[in-house]
Amino acid sequence: MKTRTIELHYDLISPFAHVLLARLGELPGDVTVKPVPVLLGAILNHWGQRGPAEISAKRLHTYRQSIFLGKQHGVEMRFPPRHPFSPLKAQRLMAGADADLDTVRRGFDFVFSQGRAPDTDEEIAAFAEAVGIPLELAADDRAKAALRANTDRAIERGVFGVPSLVCASGSGHEVFWGVDAFDMLLAWLDDEALFEREPYRHLDDVTIGIARK
């Protein structure tokens, strides 16, 4: 049976990525998932956006929503004492080790199950031990380059947030952003011509009526 590969672009800062990991078992049997660590901050900067936790009126709502969605999918969550936090060193560890899904799950468990922010010397050392990656990779030039390359490639492919699932398609690729897009992803995997028909087909022709600066 031919397999299809989906790239999961993630940043350990995202509680919604933690929830999404719990839904991967719902994917069809011919689908494999390759985790790709990226830096959300660089992606947001490129597209001129702010993260939901950076908007004061949206912050608490975002935290509540992620915990609510987690409960719906059997994920008990505990936020770290600081959020947003700097995920840079932790993401370098993941990129440098080319972390597999089990390792990624351990990383998210550290942050959103144990409620720990890997942004101090003590906690990044504990994080490295928890995920089974040598701490030295956090300062490794190849790990830094890998994380930058992952992020640049994600931007080139139209990734604008995390978690994003990028799937190859006949016309190139499709990007499914957020855990709330997972059901749409399942529908598309069942019918990869879904967006080529109405009521989706005409959406590419919708023009921008007003643009804010």
C-alpha positions as MATLAB code, in Angstrom:
seq = 'MKTRTIELHYDLISPFAHVLLARLGELPGDVTVKPVPVLLGAILNHWGQRGPAEISAKRLHTYRQSIFLGKQHGVEMRFPPRHPFSPLKAQRLMAGADADLDTVRRGFDFVFSQGRAPDTDEEIAAFAEAVGIPLELAADDRAKAALRANTDRAIERGVFGVPSLVCASGSGHEVFWGVDAFDMLLAWLDDEALFEREPYRHLDDVTIGIARK';
ca = [
       0.000    0.000    0.000;
       1.299    3.410   -0.971;
       1.872    5.683    2.008;
       1.211    9.394    2.275;
       3.462   11.590    4.421;
       2.213   14.628    6.318;
       4.640   17.124    7.825;
       3.617   18.384   11.253;
       5.108   21.842   11.809;
       5.204   22.550   15.528;
       6.613   24.841   18.187;
       6.633   23.733   21.829;
       5.061   27.066   22.745;
       1.723   25.962   21.234;
      -0.856   24.313   23.533;
      -2.959   23.483   20.478;
      -0.111   21.386   19.065;
      -0.190   19.373   22.288;
      -3.873   18.659   21.713;
      -3.332   17.866   18.033;
      -0.823   15.138   18.896;
      -3.626   13.280   20.672;
      -5.656   13.165   17.446;
      -3.010   11.714   15.153;
      -4.328    8.213   15.812;
      -7.440    9.185   13.837;
      -5.460    9.483   10.610;
      -5.926    6.817    7.909;
      -3.594    3.825    8.067;
      -1.705    4.847    4.926;
      -0.627    8.190    6.440;
       2.666    8.738    8.242;
       3.527   11.915   10.133;
       6.933   13.588   10.069;
       7.381   16.189   12.830;
       9.135   19.415   11.791;
      10.220   21.865   14.531;
       9.950   25.538   13.560;
      10.082   28.900   15.320;
       6.626   30.420   15.572;
       8.026   33.860   16.347;
       9.923   34.012   13.058;
       6.846   32.820   11.148;
       4.641   35.451   12.790;
       7.204   38.156   12.074;
       7.332   37.179    8.407;
       3.566   37.433    7.953;
       3.183   40.509   10.159;
       1.134   38.775   12.843;
       1.068   38.569   16.629;
       0.556   35.356   18.526;
      -2.770   34.938   20.355;
      -1.024   35.023   23.737;
       0.504   38.406   22.801;
      -2.941   40.007   22.507;
      -4.149   40.859   26.002;
      -7.860   40.457   25.266;
      -7.252   37.111   23.523;
      -4.740   35.554   25.894;
      -6.970   34.048   28.583;
      -9.545   32.965   25.990;
      -6.804   31.091   24.114;
      -5.645   29.279   27.238;
      -9.199   28.307   28.170;
      -9.960   27.106   24.654;
      -6.869   24.911   24.461;
      -7.670   23.276   27.800;
     -11.316   22.789   26.746;
     -10.275   21.163   23.463;
      -7.771   19.027   25.320;
     -10.462   17.698   27.634;
     -12.595   16.805   24.614;
      -9.792   14.568   23.365;
      -8.654   13.100   26.672;
      -5.715   15.449   27.221;
      -5.312   16.881   30.722;
      -3.297   20.082   30.471;
      -1.412   22.286   32.892;
       0.120   25.525   31.642;
       3.671   26.478   32.577;
       4.092   29.457   34.930;
       5.202   31.679   32.019;
       3.576   31.855   28.612;
       4.598   32.828   26.062;
       8.146   31.773   26.902;
      11.238   31.489   24.719;
      11.226   28.034   23.077;
      14.435   28.662   21.120;
      16.810   26.265   22.877;
      14.199   23.523   23.166;
      13.367   23.827   19.476;
      17.078   23.634   18.609;
      17.300   20.399   20.567;
      14.389   18.955   18.614;
      15.786   20.111   15.264;
      19.304   18.943   16.010;
      18.107   15.481   17.004;
      15.550   15.243   14.171;
      13.141   14.256   16.941;
      10.567   11.576   16.147;
       6.929   11.698   17.263;
       7.538    9.905   20.554;
      10.231   12.426   21.447;
       7.995   15.319   20.417;
       5.227   13.970   22.636;
       7.634   13.828   25.585;
       8.563   17.435   24.875;
       4.963   18.619   24.888;
       4.229   16.563   28.002;
       7.050   18.424   29.757;
       5.536   21.790   28.837;
       1.768   21.233   28.944;
       1.291   18.170   31.146;
       3.949   18.908   33.760;
       3.509   22.666   33.274;
       7.187   23.576   32.874;
       8.751   26.255   30.685;
      12.141   25.172   29.240;
      13.499   28.717   29.153;
      16.019   28.748   32.014;
      19.344   26.926   32.320;
      17.902   24.563   34.918;
      14.707   23.816   33.020;
      16.288   23.373   29.591;
      18.630   20.834   31.183;
      15.624   19.047   32.689;
      13.845   19.206   29.344;
      16.822   17.669   27.533;
      16.900   14.814   30.033;
      13.137   14.288   29.760;
      13.181   13.995   25.967;
      16.468   12.074   25.810;
      18.475   14.565   23.730;
      22.007   15.745   24.634;
      21.833   19.265   26.065;
      24.860   20.269   23.991;
      22.697   20.296   20.855;
      21.032   23.498   22.069;
      24.227   25.360   21.169;
      25.229   23.236   18.170;
      25.664   25.137   14.903;
      24.101   22.358   12.861;
      21.053   22.303   15.129;
      20.701   26.064   14.787;
      20.977   25.804   11.004;
      18.439   22.971   10.878;
      15.880   24.992   12.829;
      16.396   28.037   10.600;
      16.083   25.908    7.467;
      12.891   24.263    8.738;
      11.362   27.657    9.502;
      12.383   29.196    6.176;
      10.989   26.236    4.263;
       7.752   26.379    6.231;
       7.307   30.042    5.313;
       8.025   29.274    1.660;
       5.245   26.665    1.746;
       2.741   29.099    3.201;
       2.782   28.009    6.840;
       1.528   30.948    8.916;
       1.005   29.364   12.323;
       1.406   26.234   14.431;
       0.491   23.498   14.502;
       0.300   23.179   10.720;
      -0.058   19.922    8.823;
       1.361   20.158    5.295;
       0.209   17.525    2.817;
       1.433   16.928   -0.720;
      -1.294   17.262   -3.340;
      -1.597   17.075   -7.105;
      -1.288   20.852   -7.339;
       1.588   21.138   -4.862;
       0.552   20.974   -1.226;
      -2.201   21.872    1.210;
      -1.748   23.485    4.633;
      -4.119   22.676    7.492;
      -3.599   25.019   10.432;
      -4.636   24.290   13.985;
      -6.293   21.421   15.796;
      -9.692   22.799   14.775;
      -8.807   22.114   11.117;
      -8.154   18.431   11.803;
     -11.626   17.299   10.750;
     -11.229   19.184    7.470;
      -7.895   17.416    6.979;
      -9.579   14.036    7.493;
     -12.215   14.951    4.900;
      -9.527   16.017    2.427;
      -7.504   12.845    2.967;
     -10.648   10.882    2.139;
     -11.162   12.980   -1.024;
      -8.128   14.917   -2.240;
     -10.246   16.578   -4.938;
     -12.448   18.164   -2.255;
     -11.242   21.731   -2.779;
     -11.491   21.457   -6.567;
     -15.292   21.422   -6.358;
     -17.881   23.869   -5.087;
     -18.396   25.307   -2.579;
     -14.588   25.499   -2.292;
     -13.465   25.938   -5.899;
     -14.450   29.592   -6.294;
     -12.623   30.692   -3.129;
      -9.361   31.232   -5.043;
     -11.162   33.893   -7.097;
     -12.435   35.945   -4.152;
     -10.703   39.333   -4.243;
      -9.612   41.546   -1.354;
     -12.158   44.327   -0.972;
     -10.275   46.347    1.629;
      -6.783   46.019    3.091;
      -5.828   47.431    6.465;
      -2.344   48.839    7.008;
];
